[in-house]
Each structure stands twice: as structure tokens, then as C-alpha cells.
Amino acid sequence: MKVAGCDLCEAARLTAWHYEDDLCWVADCEVCDVPMVVWRAHGSTPPPELAEQMLARLATVADAVFDGRRYRIDTVMRQLPDHFHAHARDEGWWLRRFAGC
């Protein structure tokens, strides 16, 4: 189910998209500039087996994007806490975020 006004439900293609299926999509986060997986259903707590599948898809993309560089999966939903999503963050993501300032 999609919720009107939810940016993640809208799924606007504002950045590079790496993967999508009926469960989720993985694209570069507009704010963080790192791969992010987003559940297609609106909600903050997917069933554990679905969360595991989505995080595995994110890891597959992150492995390719970061090409051997270290990263961590961050499942804290700071700015959009009502829609499940997670980021793959490399060591330089914070510096890149402010590089254009």
C-alpha cells in the first residue's frame, strides 16, 4: 500500500537506481549519496524474512558500488521513520555529503 505524501512511496527517480523488484528498490540516497534499499510497502516493520531479503539485496548492490571498500549497513530510519529503508554507508559518506557546501 502506498501512502500519499510519502517520499519513499513516491519512489521518484532522482538518483541512480541499482535494483528493483516487487519487494523493494535500491537507489542512491538523495541526501547521503550511498545505496539505500526501500520497501515498496509503506510501514516501518517488515516481517523478518522480508527485511533479511531486502538487506541482502542492498549488500549485493553495495558490494558492487564500493568495489571492495568497507561499508556498513545502517538500518536506523532517521528522517523517514515510518517507511522501512536502510543505507549502505562507506567510510567517506559523511565527508562526501558536505563536499559541495
N, C-alpha and C positions, 0 to 999 in steps of 0.2 A: 504494500500500500504506500502510495506517495502522499506527502503532506505539502499542501500549498505553502509557499514561503520558505521552505527548507532548501538551502543552497545545495546540500548533498543529494536530496531527492531530485532536484532540477538537473543535476549532472551536466552542467554546461561544459562544453569542451573548450576551456580557456587555456589549457596547458597540454603538454604531450600526454597521450593515452598509451598505455603499455599493454593492457589486457582488459577484456570484459566478457562476461557470460551472464546467465540468468541470475546468478547468485550475487555477483559483485563486479566492481570495476577497479582498475588500478591506474592511476594517473599521477602526474607530478602535482604536489600540493601547491596551490596558487600562493600561499603565504610562506611556506617553508622551503619550497623548491626541492623536495625529496619525494620519492614514491610514496603514495598513500593508497590503501585499499578502503573501499567504501561498500558497505552492504546495500544492496538495492532496496531492501525493505526498510521502512522507517521504524527505528527502535534502537535502544541502546544496549540491549542484551540478547544477542542471537543465541540459539541453542549451542552448547559447547562444540558439537561436531561441525556445525557450520562456521563458527568462529575459527576453529582449527583449520578448516579448508581455506578460508579467506586469508589467514595469516601465512599459510603455506604458499598461496599464490603471490602474496606480497613478497615473501622471501625469494621466490623464483625470479621475480622482476628485479628485486634489489641485488641479487647475485649478478645479474647481467649488467645493470646500470652501474654498480660500483666496481665491477670488474676486479674482484679480489680484494678490494679495500674493505676494511672493517666497518660494520654498521650494527645498529641495534634496532629491534622492533619496539616502538613506543605505542602502547595501547591506551594512554591517558587521553581522553577526549576533552581537551581544554575549552576551545572556543565553541564547539558544537556538541555538547554533552548528551543530546537526546537522539543522536544518529550514530550508530556504530561505525567507527573508522579507526585506522591505525596507520602510523608512519614508520618508514624505514629510514633511520637517521644515521648518516655517516658522521665522522668526527668533525668535519668542517661545515656542517649545515648552518650553525648559528652565525658564523662569520660571513658566509655567503648571503644570508638573509639581510644583513646590513651593509653589504659591499656597495650597493647602489645609492646609499644615503649620502 
